[in-house]
Amino acid sequence: MMDSATDGHTEDLVLDYELDAPPEKVWRAIRNPALRERWLPKAELAEAAPISSTPGKEVRYRMREGEPPFLESVVTFQVSPNAVGGTTLRIIHGLVDVTAKQRMPRAANSNLCCLMHAA
């Protein structure tokens, strides 16, 4: 399912999973680096530390592709109990808006060729 994004993202990919495990176990698998490494290697993360975390409920990580153009994305994991004693895991994966980065001005000391424009 595709949702329109907010807060600087293009379209987000939203995936919902119903798991038999209790929320505490799912949360531990998401937050514990040794367990998370099995399914989300730190090489895929821009930083090993999360962007934000609400204990037991939600954690957000920033990811970066390993090859040019090195696109960045934010993946959010939301954990909540379901009606049958298991867990609903929602994964929201959003590509960071590339056009916002392209609009940023060059640094004055960027060593790029500077051309004068005639008025």
Buried (B, 14 or more C-beta within 10 A) or exposed (E): EEEEBEEEBBEBBBEEEEBEBBBEBBBBBBBEEEEBEEEBEEEEBBEEEBEEBEEBEBBBBBBBEEEEEEEBBBBBBBBEEEEEEBBBBBBBBBBBBEEEEEEEEEEEEEEEEEEEEEE
